[in-house]
Amino acid sequence: MESTLRAMKKVSEIQYKRQDLFFKMRMRAHKGEKKEQVRAEIKKGINIIAPAAANREKAISIATRKAVIKKRAEESKMVN
């Protein structure tokens, strides 16, 4: 009888581990789908979220230009 109880306990532990692994695998697939949905939603409404980010290249060039101008201004202050 004691060996039967140990076997039942071991079986329930194995069953729990398998259920947990199965759940994690399902959620991993769901997580990827959820990320794709969020990305699609952000792309759809990027103008609402950040108008400057709608045209990423333009925003990057403006930021780069501002950084160069700021750096030149700091260098000219050091020279004077």
Protein Blocks (a to p, Z undefined) as FASTA:
>chain_A
ZZmmmmmmmmmmmmmmmmmmmmmmmmmmmmmmmmmmmmmmmmmmmmmmmmmlmmmmlmmm
mmmmmmmmmmmmmmmmmmZZ
